[in-house]
């Protein structure tokens, strides 16, 4: 019981750190602007990853460089679009809309009726969040949805990176390149604003709260809780974002917005729980079939030495926020350093333990 409680506390701390980091970044917007904050955040993340992972750039082949460059562009675009959306429509709505990216990838890859229903319900919730009002900021909504598309692209491209590069080499290299891309942007943004030490400190703090803290917390949490529970729990991030926006930034939401956020959270929880259950059932069935095949082999070769080769089956895990813990449950780890406001984190470190890259987590 104490182990499970510790895991829950770690997951809560991870989610709270992610959203508090995003809120801290938002406090620096008046002094640095979203672009300036993202630049500082990317520089901090890039330095941390270079020091901890030490990507071997010189050994990368052309086939390895292509997805790494794509991932770097995704990092750069997603963070800027998300932070600009937070500046325009608030933390809760921006994070909720961005959350639709990996959720869409997971639902579109499914053939289950329940996932089709979840997709339709989520679409209705988005319509509610984006409903026309006198104060509706369509540019902010568009930027949040752009961040969602980028997060979906991160999920898909990261699969390729994980196959072609060992451990956290790919994501670390991509984050480093993304930091370099922000050098001219950061110089322009910082030179055009009245930069203060407090604002720089907040932007740097956001980089730590959205990267290092969630990475460590997620890794430790997955040593204590099942992957399915981890995936479902991560569905509460939009709620944490809305609460943090309310308490830290004073960003209030209407009752209909809270209802829509709750619907999207519930959709992901239902879909994630169902996918993990189906995966577990499939694994049990495969183990049973392998055991039967082994018995038939021994019986059929009575009087001879049976050459029974134990092999580990290759499992294809669905992607999406709800599946962040699934791929690494058997090695007690999950995602590495960040791409959205820091939720996609412990998988690179987990990939390093396994010797392969992350799966999707922001």
Residue frames relative to the residue before (quaternion, step in Angstrom):
aa qw qx qy qz dx dy dz
X 1.0000 0.0000 0.0000 0.0000 0.00 0.00 0.00
X 0.6689 0.4976 -0.3098 0.4572 3.59 0.92 -0.89
X 0.6201 0.5383 -0.3441 0.4553 3.58 1.10 -0.71
X 0.6613 0.4920 -0.3047 0.4772 3.59 0.94 -0.89
X 0.6397 0.5224 -0.3286 0.4582 3.59 0.97 -0.81
X 0.6361 0.5213 -0.3231 0.4682 3.59 1.01 -0.80
X 0.6371 0.5296 -0.3205 0.4592 3.57 1.01 -0.83
X 0.6522 0.5069 -0.3108 0.4702 3.58 0.96 -0.87
X 0.6469 0.5191 -0.3164 0.4603 3.55 0.99 -0.84
X 0.6537 0.5099 -0.3127 0.4636 3.58 1.00 -0.80
X 0.6584 0.4972 -0.3115 0.4715 3.60 0.95 -0.82
X 0.6297 0.5218 -0.3295 0.4718 3.56 1.04 -0.77
X 0.6587 0.5097 -0.3028 0.4633 3.55 0.99 -0.86
X 0.6298 0.5376 -0.3282 0.4545 3.57 1.05 -0.78
X 0.6828 0.4799 -0.2869 0.4702 3.57 0.85 -0.99
X 0.6601 0.5076 -0.3072 0.4606 3.56 0.96 -0.89
X 0.6409 0.5277 -0.3205 0.4561 3.58 1.02 -0.81
X 0.6210 0.5515 -0.3357 0.4443 3.58 0.99 -0.85
X 0.7535 0.4067 -0.2193 0.4678 3.53 0.72 -1.08
X 0.6123 0.5208 -0.3563 0.4764 3.59 1.09 -0.58
X 0.6189 0.5373 -0.3375 0.4630 3.56 1.10 -0.69
X 0.6537 0.4998 -0.3105 0.4758 3.56 0.98 -0.83
X 0.6510 0.5030 -0.3144 0.4737 3.59 1.02 -0.79
X 0.6259 0.5275 -0.3327 0.4683 3.58 1.04 -0.76
X 0.6257 0.5257 -0.3283 0.4736 3.56 1.04 -0.78
X 0.6503 0.5315 -0.3200 0.4384 3.58 0.97 -0.87
X 0.6174 0.5529 -0.3457 0.4400 3.60 1.11 -0.63
X 0.6793 0.4726 -0.2870 0.4824 3.57 1.23 -0.45
X 0.4326 0.7275 -0.4490 0.2864 3.61 1.25 -0.15
X 0.6582 0.5196 -0.3512 0.4165 3.67 0.79 -0.82
X 0.7311 0.4278 -0.2393 0.4746 3.59 1.02 -0.76
X 0.8063 0.2783 -0.1190 0.5082 3.59 0.96 -0.84
X 0.3763 -0.6945 0.5126 0.3367 3.57 1.13 -0.61
X 0.6505 -0.5323 0.3542 0.4099 3.62 -1.11 0.50
X 0.6547 0.5202 -0.3252 0.4415 3.61 0.94 -0.84
X 0.6584 0.5074 -0.3088 0.4622 3.58 0.97 -0.82
X 0.6490 0.5098 -0.3142 0.4692 3.58 1.01 -0.82
X 0.6521 0.5075 -0.3171 0.4655 3.58 0.93 -0.89
X 0.6306 0.5447 -0.3395 0.4363 3.59 0.97 -0.82
X 0.6755 0.4759 -0.2963 0.4789 3.58 0.85 -0.95
X 0.6471 0.5254 -0.3169 0.4525 3.57 0.97 -0.86
X 0.6625 0.4987 -0.3028 0.4698 3.58 0.95 -0.86
X 0.6324 0.5286 -0.3365 0.4555 3.59 1.01 -0.77
X 0.6511 0.5080 -0.3163 0.4669 3.58 0.95 -0.87
X 0.6710 0.4940 -0.3013 0.4636 3.60 0.88 -0.94
X 0.6534 0.5254 -0.3175 0.4430 3.58 0.96 -0.86
X 0.6587 0.5019 -0.3087 0.4678 3.58 0.94 -0.88
X 0.6475 0.5251 -0.3222 0.4485 3.58 0.91 -0.90
X 0.6982 0.4773 -0.2778 0.4555 3.58 0.89 -0.93
X 0.6327 0.5218 -0.3429 0.4580 3.58 0.98 -0.75
X 0.6743 0.4974 -0.2935 0.4602 3.58 0.97 -0.87
X 0.7537 0.4217 -0.2257 0.4507 3.57 0.86 -0.95
X 0.7721 0.3487 -0.1812 0.4995 3.60 0.97 -0.83
X 0.1227 -0.8297 0.5285 0.1314 3.59 1.06 -0.79
X 0.0512 -0.8329 0.5509 0.0104 3.60 0.51 1.15
X 0.3562 -0.7357 0.5443 0.1886 3.57 -1.02 0.89
X 0.1859 -0.8398 0.5026 0.0870 3.58 0.36 1.27
X 0.6668 0.5471 -0.3125 0.3980 3.57 0.90 -0.91
X 0.6968 0.4782 -0.2757 0.4580 3.58 1.14 -0.54
X 0.4922 0.6747 -0.4321 0.3402 3.62 1.26 -0.14
X 0.3236 -0.7241 0.5779 0.1923 3.55 -1.07 0.81
X 0.6908 -0.4582 0.3413 0.4432 3.57 -1.28 0.15
X 0.6492 0.5165 -0.3164 0.4600 3.58 0.99 -0.80
X 0.6681 0.4771 -0.2999 0.4859 3.59 1.12 -0.56
X 0.6421 0.5453 -0.3283 0.4273 3.57 1.03 -0.74
X 0.6091 0.5950 -0.3682 0.3734 3.61 0.96 -0.80
X 0.7307 0.3898 -0.2779 0.4868 3.67 0.65 -0.89
X 0.5919 0.5619 -0.3757 0.4390 3.60 1.11 -0.56
X 0.6581 0.4960 -0.3058 0.4768 3.60 0.96 -0.86
X 0.6328 0.5215 -0.3293 0.4682 3.58 1.02 -0.80
X 0.6567 0.5100 -0.3067 0.4631 3.57 0.98 -0.85
X 0.6279 0.5348 -0.3368 0.4542 3.59 1.01 -0.75
X 0.6578 0.4955 -0.3059 0.4777 3.59 0.98 -0.82
X 0.6275 0.5257 -0.3329 0.4681 3.57 1.05 -0.75
X 0.6206 0.5391 -0.3384 0.4580 3.59 0.94 -0.88
X 0.7016 0.4923 -0.2743 0.4360 3.55 0.76 -1.10
X 0.6964 0.4736 -0.2775 0.4623 3.58 0.87 -0.93
X 0.6765 0.5168 -0.3092 0.4238 3.57 0.87 -0.93
X 0.6886 0.4880 -0.3036 0.4422 3.58 0.82 -0.92
X 0.6709 0.4902 -0.3090 0.4627 3.57 0.94 -0.83
X 0.6688 0.4901 -0.3116 0.4641 3.60 0.91 -0.85
X 0.6570 0.5083 -0.3215 0.4546 3.60 0.95 -0.79
X 0.7002 0.4670 -0.2913 0.4547 3.59 0.78 -0.95
X 0.6248 0.5084 -0.3454 0.4815 3.59 1.07 -0.63
X 0.6307 0.5215 -0.3296 0.4709 3.59 1.07 -0.73
X 0.6240 0.5312 -0.3393 0.4619 3.59 0.99 -0.79
X 0.6476 0.5256 -0.3098 0.4566 3.57 1.02 -0.83
X 0.7445 0.4251 -0.2208 0.4650 3.60 1.05 -0.74
X 0.8320 0.1943 -0.0792 0.5136 3.62 0.83 -0.91
X 0.6157 -0.5738 0.3506 0.4107 3.59 1.21 0.03
X 0.6525 -0.5684 0.3581 0.3508 3.52 -1.24 0.61
X 0.6813 0.5233 -0.3064 0.4099 3.60 0.79 -0.98
X 0.7086 0.4449 -0.2717 0.4755 3.59 0.79 -1.00
X 0.6495 0.5319 -0.3309 0.4311 3.60 0.93 -0.85
X 0.6876 0.4702 -0.2887 0.4719 3.59 0.85 -0.93
X 0.6365 0.5314 -0.3355 0.4472 3.59 0.99 -0.76
X 0.6772 0.4740 -0.2953 0.4791 3.59 0.90 -0.88
X 0.6388 0.5141 -0.3335 0.4652 3.61 0.99 -0.74
X 0.5851 0.6090 -0.3387 0.4148 3.54 1.16 -0.73
X 0.5907 0.6041 -0.3577 0.3978 3.58 1.19 -0.52
X 0.5366 0.6594 -0.3993 0.3433 3.61 1.15 -0.46
X 0.7549 0.3501 -0.2204 0.5089 3.61 0.52 -1.08
X 0.5913 0.5602 -0.3747 0.4429 3.59 1.10 -0.61
X 0.6481 0.5147 -0.3175 0.4628 3.61 0.98 -0.80
X 0.6256 0.5333 -0.3414 0.4556 3.59 0.98 -0.81
X 0.6796 0.4944 -0.2920 0.4566 3.56 0.90 -0.93
X 0.6949 0.4760 -0.2871 0.4563 3.58 0.90 -0.91
X 0.6663 0.5034 -0.3105 0.4541 3.60 0.96 -0.80
X 0.6675 0.4919 -0.3033 0.4695 3.58 1.14 -0.56
X 0.6226 0.5627 -0.3356 0.4279 3.58 1.26 -0.23
X 0.2669 -0.7435 0.5896 0.1686 3.55 -1.27 0.49
X 0.4861 0.6788 -0.4279 0.3462 3.59 1.26 0.17
X 0.5564 -0.6159 0.4481 0.3321 3.56 -1.09 0.77
X 0.6334 0.5494 -0.3365 0.4285 3.58 0.97 -0.83
X 0.6600 0.4979 -0.3157 0.4657 3.59 1.04 -0.71
X 0.5962 0.5365 -0.3609 0.4760 3.59 1.12 -0.59
X 0.6487 0.5053 -0.3106 0.4769 3.56 0.97 -0.84
X 0.6332 0.5308 -0.3251 0.4601 3.58 1.01 -0.82
X 0.6461 0.5266 -0.3185 0.4514 3.57 0.98 -0.84
X 0.6620 0.5025 -0.3064 0.4641 3.58 0.95 -0.86
X 0.6479 0.5100 -0.3141 0.4706 3.58 0.98 -0.84
X 0.6481 0.5143 -0.3163 0.4641 3.58 0.97 -0.87
X 0.6310 0.5370 -0.3330 0.4500 3.60 1.03 -0.77
X 0.6323 0.5180 -0.3251 0.4755 3.58 1.03 -0.80
X 0.6445 0.5254 -0.3193 0.4546 3.58 0.98 -0.85
X 0.6387 0.5180 -0.3257 0.4666 3.59 1.02 -0.75
X 0.6188 0.5341 -0.3403 0.4648 3.57 1.00 -0.78
X 0.6391 0.5188 -0.3227 0.4672 3.58 1.01 -0.80
X 0.6734 0.4972 -0.2988 0.4584 3.59 0.90 -0.90
X 0.7624 0.3605 -0.1856 0.5043 3.59 1.02 -0.79
X 0.3127 0.7871 -0.4889 0.2087 3.59 1.25 0.24
X 0.5529 -0.6289 0.4263 0.3421 3.59 -1.00 0.76
X 0.1091 0.7502 -0.6438 0.1037 3.53 -0.97 1.02
X 0.6588 -0.5064 0.3547 0.4288 3.59 -1.16 0.35
X 0.7546 0.3802 -0.2037 0.4945 3.58 1.06 -0.73
X 0.3813 0.7473 -0.4792 0.2579 3.61 1.23 0.11
X 0.1884 -0.7669 0.6076 0.0851 3.55 -0.88 1.02
X 0.2134 -0.8269 0.5086 0.1098 3.56 0.00 1.29
X 0.5909 0.5581 -0.3679 0.4516 3.57 1.13 -0.58
X 0.6537 0.5077 -0.3071 0.4696 3.58 0.99 -0.82
X 0.6427 0.5110 -0.3198 0.4729 3.57 1.01 -0.81
X 0.6391 0.5233 -0.3230 0.4619 3.57 0.99 -0.85
X 0.6666 0.5005 -0.3088 0.4580 3.61 0.91 -0.86
X 0.6406 0.5089 -0.3313 0.4700 3.60 1.01 -0.73
X 0.6602 0.4842 -0.3049 0.4865 3.58 1.02 -0.77
X 0.5910 0.5417 -0.3618 0.4758 3.60 1.14 -0.56
X 0.6324 0.5143 -0.3216 0.4818 3.56 1.04 -0.77
X 0.6211 0.5364 -0.3342 0.4634 3.58 1.09 -0.71
X 0.6416 0.5098 -0.3198 0.4757 3.59 0.98 -0.85
X 0.6490 0.5134 -0.3138 0.4655 3.58 1.00 -0.82
X 0.6460 0.5087 -0.3309 0.4630 3.58 0.96 -0.79
X 0.6204 0.5207 -0.3361 0.4806 3.58 1.05 -0.74
X 0.6523 0.5053 -0.3104 0.4721 3.58 0.99 -0.83
X 0.5966 0.5631 -0.3484 0.4534 3.57 1.09 -0.72
X 0.6394 0.5346 -0.3234 0.4481 3.56 0.94 -0.90
X 0.7249 0.4548 -0.2493 0.4533 3.56 0.80 -1.03
X 0.6870 0.4723 -0.2882 0.4711 3.59 0.90 -0.92
X 0.6229 0.5611 -0.3393 0.4267 3.57 1.04 -0.76
X 0.5699 0.5724 -0.3811 0.4498 3.57 1.16 -0.52
X 0.6683 0.4905 -0.2939 0.4758 3.56 0.94 -0.92
X 0.6381 0.5252 -0.3230 0.4611 3.57 0.97 -0.86
X 0.6616 0.5270 -0.3043 0.4381 3.56 0.96 -0.88
X 0.6587 0.4979 -0.3029 0.4759 3.57 1.13 -0.65
X 0.7666 0.4189 -0.2015 0.4429 3.58 0.89 -0.94
X 0.7814 0.2333 -0.1387 0.5619 3.59 1.19 -0.41
X 0.4647 -0.7034 0.4614 0.2764 3.59 -0.96 0.80
X 0.8659 0.1498 -0.0889 0.4689 3.52 -1.24 0.55
X 0.7627 -0.3374 0.2816 0.4745 3.53 -1.00 -0.93
X 0.2951 0.7950 -0.4912 0.1989 3.59 1.25 0.25
X 0.6944 0.4997 -0.2834 0.4333 3.60 0.82 -1.00
X 0.7091 0.4392 -0.2814 0.4743 3.62 0.68 -0.98
X 0.6330 0.5255 -0.3426 0.4536 3.60 1.02 -0.73
X 0.6529 0.4999 -0.3101 0.4771 3.58 0.97 -0.85
X 0.6565 0.5157 -0.3112 0.4541 3.59 0.96 -0.86
X 0.6555 0.5027 -0.3118 0.4694 3.59 0.95 -0.85
X 0.6389 0.5242 -0.3231 0.4610 3.57 1.04 -0.77
X 0.6630 0.4908 -0.2995 0.4793 3.58 0.96 -0.85
X 0.6245 0.5334 -0.3329 0.4633 3.56 1.05 -0.75
X 0.6224 0.5306 -0.3344 0.4682 3.58 1.05 -0.74
X 0.6455 0.5129 -0.3173 0.4686 3.58 1.03 -0.78
X 0.6209 0.5483 -0.3418 0.4438 3.58 1.03 -0.78
X 0.7044 0.4721 -0.2603 0.4617 3.56 1.10 -0.69
X 0.4208 0.7035 -0.4827 0.3082 3.63 1.19 0.05
X 0.7150 0.4034 -0.2882 0.4930 3.68 0.70 -0.88
X 0.6328 0.5267 -0.3387 0.4555 3.59 1.02 -0.77
X 0.6702 0.5034 -0.2966 0.4577 3.56 0.94 -0.89
X 0.6362 0.5216 -0.3347 0.4596 3.59 0.97 -0.81
X 0.6593 0.4985 -0.3067 0.4720 3.58 0.95 -0.89
X 0.6899 0.4914 -0.2912 0.4447 3.58 0.84 -0.99
X 0.7054 0.4630 -0.2790 0.4585 3.58 0.86 -0.91
X 0.6642 0.5058 -0.3135 0.4525 3.60 1.07 -0.69
X 0.6998 0.4551 -0.2682 0.4809 3.58 1.18 -0.47
X 0.6964 0.3977 -0.2753 0.5301 3.59 1.26 0.16
X 0.5024 -0.6150 0.5095 0.3313 3.52 -1.27 0.41
X 0.1657 -0.8390 0.5139 0.0673 3.55 0.22 1.33
X 0.0998 -0.7764 0.6206 0.0460 3.53 -1.03 0.88
X 0.6145 -0.5551 0.4113 0.3809 3.55 -1.21 0.50
X 0.6247 0.5484 -0.3376 0.4416 3.58 1.04 -0.75
X 0.6653 0.4988 -0.3041 0.4648 3.58 0.94 -0.86
X 0.6430 0.5078 -0.3225 0.4740 3.59 0.98 -0.81
X 0.6440 0.5231 -0.3176 0.4591 3.57 1.01 -0.78
X 0.6496 0.5095 -0.3173 0.4667 3.57 1.01 -0.78
X 0.6540 0.5089 -0.3153 0.4625 3.58 0.96 -0.85
X 0.6650 0.4866 -0.3021 0.4792 3.59 0.98 -0.83
X 0.6232 0.5349 -0.3319 0.4640 3.58 1.05 -0.77
X 0.6134 0.5474 -0.3435 0.4541 3.58 1.05 -0.76
X 0.6334 0.5379 -0.3337 0.4451 3.57 1.01 -0.77
X 0.6693 0.4788 -0.2960 0.4851 3.59 1.04 -0.77
X 0.6941 0.4864 -0.2848 0.4478 3.58 0.83 -0.99
X 0.7327 0.4119 -0.2334 0.4889 3.59 1.09 -0.66
X 0.7484 0.3602 -0.2195 0.5118 3.60 1.20 0.00
X 0.7916 0.3503 -0.2039 0.4572 3.58 0.22 -1.27
X 0.6880 0.4952 -0.3000 0.4374 3.59 0.80 -0.98
X 0.6942 0.4476 -0.3074 0.4725 3.66 0.76 -0.87
X 0.6072 0.5661 -0.3676 0.4192 3.60 1.01 -0.72
X 0.6926 0.4633 -0.2736 0.4805 3.58 0.84 -1.00
X 0.6715 0.5119 -0.3049 0.4405 3.58 0.90 -0.93
X 0.6612 0.5061 -0.3095 0.4592 3.60 0.95 -0.86
X 0.6364 0.5296 -0.3299 0.4535 3.57 0.97 -0.83
X 0.6936 0.4683 -0.2759 0.4728 3.56 0.90 -0.93
X 0.6326 0.5476 -0.3346 0.4335 3.59 1.02 -0.79
X 0.6926 0.4924 -0.2842 0.4439 3.58 0.94 -0.88
X 0.5741 0.5419 -0.3888 0.4750 3.58 1.27 -0.02
X 0.7562 0.4075 -0.1775 0.4802 3.56 1.26 -0.35
X 0.7775 0.2497 -0.1473 0.5581 3.60 1.16 -0.43
X 0.5786 -0.5831 0.4325 0.3718 3.62 -1.17 0.52
X 0.6338 -0.5580 0.3847 0.3728 3.54 -1.20 0.61
X 0.6391 0.5334 -0.3443 0.4342 3.61 0.95 -0.82
X 0.6595 0.5041 -0.3094 0.4639 3.58 0.94 -0.89
X 0.6243 0.5381 -0.3308 0.4597 3.57 1.03 -0.80
X 0.6787 0.5054 -0.2956 0.4434 3.57 0.87 -0.98
X 0.6672 0.4866 -0.3058 0.4739 3.57 0.92 -0.86
X 0.6492 0.5316 -0.3291 0.4331 3.58 0.94 -0.85
X 0.6305 0.5532 -0.3415 0.4241 3.59 1.03 -0.73
X 0.5296 0.6420 -0.3996 0.3842 3.57 1.25 -0.29
X 0.6286 0.5635 -0.3466 0.4090 3.60 1.16 -0.41
X 0.3916 0.7521 -0.4715 0.2420 3.63 1.20 -0.07
X 0.6505 0.4974 -0.3544 0.4515 3.67 0.86 -0.72
X 0.6242 0.5232 -0.3458 0.4659 3.60 1.06 -0.67
X 0.6321 0.5145 -0.3247 0.4798 3.58 0.98 -0.83
X 0.6458 0.5264 -0.3208 0.4504 3.57 0.98 -0.84
X 0.6710 0.4938 -0.3015 0.4637 3.59 0.91 -0.90
X 0.6637 0.4972 -0.3038 0.4690 3.59 0.97 -0.84
X 0.6511 0.5057 -0.3150 0.4703 3.58 0.99 -0.83
X 0.6320 0.5271 -0.3292 0.4630 3.57 1.00 -0.79
X 0.6642 0.5058 -0.2992 0.4620 3.57 1.03 -0.82
X 0.7560 0.4235 -0.2179 0.4490 3.58 0.78 -1.06
X 0.7573 0.3818 -0.2067 0.4879 3.58 0.93 -0.88
X 0.8014 0.2941 -0.1288 0.5046 3.58 0.89 -0.94
X 0.4213 -0.7243 0.4550 0.3014 3.60 1.24 -0.17
X 0.4158 0.7027 -0.4660 0.3408 3.58 1.17 0.62
X 0.1369 -0.8169 0.5585 0.0457 3.57 -0.28 1.26
X 0.2334 -0.7564 0.5971 0.1297 3.54 -1.23 0.59
X 0.5013 -0.6304 0.4971 0.3228 3.55 -1.22 0.47
X 0.6683 -0.5112 0.3447 0.4161 3.62 -1.16 0.46
X 0.6398 0.5278 -0.3354 0.4468 3.60 0.99 -0.78
X 0.6329 0.5247 -0.3314 0.4631 3.59 1.08 -0.70
X 0.6385 0.5142 -0.3233 0.4726 3.58 0.96 -0.82
X 0.6423 0.5213 -0.3208 0.4612 3.56 1.01 -0.83
X 0.6639 0.5020 -0.3090 0.4602 3.60 0.92 -0.87
X 0.6312 0.5187 -0.3310 0.4721 3.59 1.00 -0.79
X 0.6522 0.5164 -0.3122 0.4588 3.58 0.96 -0.86
X 0.6336 0.5314 -0.3276 0.4570 3.58 1.04 -0.77
X 0.6708 0.4928 -0.3038 0.4636 3.60 0.88 -0.93
X 0.6260 0.5244 -0.3323 0.4719 3.60 1.01 -0.77
X 0.6741 0.4981 -0.2932 0.4600 3.58 0.91 -0.94
X 0.6197 0.5490 -0.3393 0.4466 3.58 1.01 -0.81
X 0.6874 0.4710 -0.2959 0.4670 3.57 0.85 -0.92
X 0.6370 0.5328 -0.3323 0.4472 3.58 0.99 -0.80
X 0.6647 0.4948 -0.3031 0.4706 3.58 0.92 -0.89
X 0.6818 0.4900 -0.2920 0.4580 3.56 0.87 -0.95
X 0.6644 0.5066 -0.3076 0.4552 3.59 0.91 -0.89
X 0.6603 0.5098 -0.3097 0.4563 3.57 0.92 -0.89
X 0.6728 0.5027 -0.2959 0.4550 3.57 0.96 -0.86
X 0.6490 0.5148 -0.3248 0.4563 3.59 1.00 -0.80
X 0.6690 0.4963 -0.3112 0.4576 3.56 0.92 -0.86
X 0.6321 0.5244 -0.3400 0.4580 3.60 1.03 -0.75
X 0.6568 0.5029 -0.3139 0.4659 3.58 0.96 -0.89
X 0.6353 0.5314 -0.3309 0.4522 3.58 1.03 -0.79
X 0.6567 0.5088 -0.3129 0.4604 3.57 0.96 -0.90
X 0.6421 0.5189 -0.3265 0.4603 3.58 0.98 -0.83
X 0.6563 0.5123 -0.3110 0.4584 3.57 1.00 -0.85
X 0.6449 0.5217 -0.3245 0.4546 3.57 1.02 -0.78
X 0.6389 0.5183 -0.3244 0.4669 3.57 1.01 -0.83
X 0.6632 0.5092 -0.3079 0.4540 3.57 0.95 -0.90
X 0.6583 0.5039 -0.3226 0.4567 3.58 0.96 -0.80
X 0.6439 0.5150 -0.3347 0.4562 3.59 0.97 -0.80
X 0.6346 0.5247 -0.3327 0.4596 3.59 1.04 -0.76
X 0.6641 0.4970 -0.3131 0.4625 3.58 0.92 -0.87
X 0.6480 0.5143 -0.3270 0.4568 3.59 1.00 -0.79
X 0.6342 0.5235 -0.3334 0.4610 3.57 1.06 -0.75
X 0.6497 0.5076 -0.3178 0.4683 3.58 0.99 -0.84
X 0.6405 0.5202 -0.3271 0.4606 3.58 0.96 -0.85
X 0.6476 0.5248 -0.3208 0.4496 3.57 1.00 -0.80
X 0.6450 0.5139 -0.3223 0.4647 3.57 1.02 -0.83
X 0.6592 0.5037 -0.3197 0.4577 3.60 0.92 -0.85
X 0.6255 0.5443 -0.3413 0.4427 3.57 1.05 -0.73
X 0.6679 0.4977 -0.3029 0.4631 3.56 0.94 -0.93
X 0.6653 0.4979 -0.3085 0.4628 3.58 0.91 -0.91
X 0.6901 0.4974 -0.2889 0.4392 3.59 0.88 -0.92
X 0.7582 0.3306 -0.1963 0.5266 3.59 1.14 -0.46
X 0.1621 0.8049 -0.5501 0.1526 3.57 1.06 0.74
X 0.7609 0.3137 -0.2612 0.5045 3.55 -0.91 0.94
X 0.7181 0.3379 -0.2313 0.5627 3.55 1.30 -0.12
X 0.5507 -0.5829 0.4608 0.3803 3.55 -1.20 0.36
X 0.2809 -0.7618 0.5593 0.1670 3.57 -0.71 1.04
X 0.2401 -0.7650 0.5844 0.1247 3.51 -0.78 1.07
X 0.0100 0.8214 -0.5657 0.0723 3.53 0.03 1.36
X 0.1230 -0.8118 0.5696 0.0370 3.55 -0.48 1.17
X 0.2682 -0.7539 0.5788 0.1570 3.55 -0.71 1.08
X 0.0587 0.8042 -0.5886 0.0578 3.54 -0.76 0.97
X 0.4219 -0.6927 0.5306 0.2464 3.48 -1.14 0.65
X 0.3962 -0.7306 0.5005 0.2425 3.59 -0.73 1.02
X 0.4134 -0.6770 0.5474 0.2669 3.49 -1.16 0.64
X 0.1251 -0.8066 0.5764 0.0403 3.58 -0.62 1.13
X 0.2534 -0.7519 0.5911 0.1450 3.54 -0.94 0.90
X 0.1742 -0.8175 0.5427 0.0828 3.54 -0.44 1.17
X 0.4744 -0.6398 0.5098 0.3251 3.57 -0.96 0.75
X 0.3573 -0.7327 0.5378 0.2152 3.55 -1.18 0.50
X 0.4019 0.6875 -0.5381 0.2761 3.51 -1.22 0.47
X 0.6878 -0.4841 0.3262 0.4316 3.54 -1.22 0.35
X 0.6679 0.5238 -0.3119 0.4269 3.54 0.92 -0.84
X 0.7136 0.4472 -0.2528 0.4762 3.59 1.19 -0.44
X 0.3134 0.7905 -0.4958 0.1763 3.59 1.18 0.19
X 0.7467 0.3983 -0.2396 0.4758 3.58 0.99 -0.70
X 0.5181 0.7128 -0.4017 0.2492 3.58 1.16 -0.46
X 0.7101 0.4979 -0.2927 0.4028 3.54 0.76 -0.98
X 0.7846 0.3533 -0.1650 0.4820 3.56 1.09 -0.66
X 0.3326 0.7695 -0.4962 0.2256 3.57 1.20 0.24
X 0.6946 0.4882 -0.2839 0.4456 3.55 1.01 -0.77
X 0.7447 0.3282 -0.2365 0.5308 3.60 1.16 -0.08
X 0.5094 -0.7134 0.3747 0.3020 3.52 1.27 0.54
X 0.7028 0.4306 -0.3058 0.4766 3.60 0.90 0.77
X 0.0812 -0.7797 0.6202 0.0291 3.53 -1.30 0.27
X 0.9198 -0.1147 0.0002 0.3753 3.53 -1.35 0.53
X 0.3189 -0.7646 0.5398 0.1494 3.54 -1.25 0.55
X 0.8423 -0.2809 0.0876 0.4517 3.66 -1.08 -0.33
X 0.7154 -0.6307 0.2127 0.2125 3.34 -1.17 1.02
X 0.0866 -0.7306 0.6689 0.1065 3.40 -1.44 0.33
X 0.7296 0.2711 -0.3242 0.5377 3.77 0.07 -0.11
X 0.7677 -0.2608 0.1790 0.5573 3.53 -0.84 -0.73
X 0.7742 -0.3923 0.1846 0.4612 3.58 1.04 0.58
X 0.4812 0.6889 -0.4511 0.3008 3.59 1.14 0.09
X 0.6927 0.4943 -0.2903 0.4376 3.64 1.05 -0.54
X 0.3450 0.8482 -0.3490 0.1994 3.50 0.75 0.90
X 0.7653 0.4170 -0.2857 0.3986 3.56 0.50 -0.83
X 0.5307 0.6738 -0.4008 0.3219 3.64 1.13 -0.20
X 0.6261 0.5163 -0.3731 0.4497 3.56 0.98 -0.63
X 0.6494 0.4954 -0.3263 0.4758 3.58 0.96 -0.80
X 0.6312 0.5152 -0.3322 0.4752 3.57 1.06 -0.73
X 0.6326 0.5344 -0.3308 0.4525 3.54 1.02 -0.83
X 0.6250 0.5368 -0.3484 0.4471 3.56 1.03 -0.70
X 0.6396 0.5181 -0.3323 0.4605 3.58 1.04 -0.75
X 0.7225 0.4321 -0.2464 0.4802 3.57 1.04 -0.76
X 0.4554 -0.6699 0.4652 0.3571 3.54 1.19 -0.53
X 0.7287 0.3009 -0.2589 0.5580 3.57 1.19 0.49
X 0.6627 -0.5842 0.3284 0.3342 3.50 -1.23 0.49
X 0.6727 -0.5429 0.3529 0.3580 3.53 -1.35 0.16
X 0.2988 -0.6831 0.6314 0.2130 3.46 -1.41 0.19
X 0.3459 -0.6351 0.5627 0.4004 3.46 -1.05 0.12
X 0.1686 -0.6326 0.7251 0.2137 -0.57 -3.82 1.90
X 0.0546 -0.4247 0.7672 0.4775 4.36 2.99 -2.04
